[in-house]
């Protein structure tokens, strides 16, 4: 229902949805993943250059302004460890962490840390990240 509403809305302060897609394997083809991730990085770079941080990068998201933050928002599996630990954090750096989580999801088709428990999530984040063999080396380098 939200998707239908977004397609109908045309307002300067509401995000417009132009398209959507699904993949059978859950992950995107490598070229599409590269293209989309490049666009996301460019968008986040633009926001950061204007002193704006996102703080909830994922498929659905909200835009918030930048300053050293003590406001803890976002979706747990995409959040940087310092955000989960409720420590003051640099929201721009937290955005970069979240971009990595989005890239992982696009390239692999699953969340890297799939739990709703903050304690379990922090333990998973502290461990080395295991990547399937099919992941391209440039994606491995970024992650």
N, C-alpha and C positions, 0 to 999 in steps of 0.2 A: 504494500500500500504506500509506503514512503517513497518508493521509486516512482510510482504513478504520480504522486503529488509533486515531486521534484521536476518531473517532465513538464508539468502544467504551469509551474510558477515562473514568472519573469519579473524579477525585482532586483535592483542593484545591490541589495544587502542579503540576498539569498543565493546560495550556490546553485548553479544551473547544471542539471545532469543531461549530457548529450548522448551518452552511449553506455552500455554495460556489456559484459561478456562473461562466459563461463568456459572452463576447460575441463575436459573429461578426466585428465590425470590429476587435476588439482594444481598443477604447476604450469607456468607459461612457457611457451617455446623460448629458447635462449635469446633469439634476436628481439622478440617482443619484450622480453624481460629487460634487456639492455636498453632499448629505446625508452620504455616507460620509466625505468629507474633514472636514466639520464635526465628526463624531463622533471622528475621529482626532485633530483638533486639541484637542478637549475632553479626550480621554484623555491626550494628551501634556501638556496644561496641568495636569491633575490630578497626573500623575507629577512634573512639575517643581515644582509647589507643595509637594510632599512631599519635595523634594530627591532625586528619583530621575530618572535619565536612562535612556533606552532603549539607545542607541548602535548599534542595528542595525535601524532602521525600514525595513521592506519588507513584502512579503506574508507571508513566514515570518519570525519574529523571536524574540529572546531579551530578557529583562528584566535589566538590571544597575543597580546603585546609582550615585549621583552623587557625584563630587568632581572637581577638576581632574585630568584624566586623561592618562596617558602610555601607557595600554593601547590598542593599535591593533587594533580588531576591526570587523567589519562586511563588507558586500558592496561591493566597490570602486565600482560605478557609482552607488551611493547615498551614498557618503562625501563629506564636505566636504573642500575642498582641504587644510586644515591637518592633517586626519587622514591623508590620503594622503601628505603630506610628512613624516609622523611627527614633527610638532611638538606640544608640549603644547597642549591645546585644551580649551575649555569644552564638555563633552558635551551640555549643554542646547542650545547654539547649533548643534552638529553635528546634533542631533535635528531642529531646525527646517530645516536644509538638506535632510536626508533626507525630511522631510515634503514639501518642494517637489519632490523627485525622484519621490516617490510620486504627488503630484498630477499632475505632467507625464505619468507613465505612465498614470494613470487617464483623463486628459482627451484624450490624444493616441493612446494605444495602443502606444507604443514608448518605450524608454528614451532619455533625452536624450543620454546618453553611452554608447554601446554598444561598449565595447572592454575587453579584459582587460589591456591594457598601462597601467601606472600613469603612465608618462611621457606617453603619448598622452592619457590621461584628464585629466591636469593641463593640457595644452595646450588641450583642448576646453573645460574649465571656465573657462579664462582668456578665451576668445573670447565675443563676444555670443551669447546664446541665440536661436536661430532658432525661431520658432513658426509653425505653419501658420495660414492665414487663418481657418479655421473655429473656432479657439479663442476662447471667450467672453472679453470684455474684463475681467471680474472675475478670471478665471483668469490672464490676462496680467498683471494688476496684482499678483497674489500671487506669481507666478513672477518 
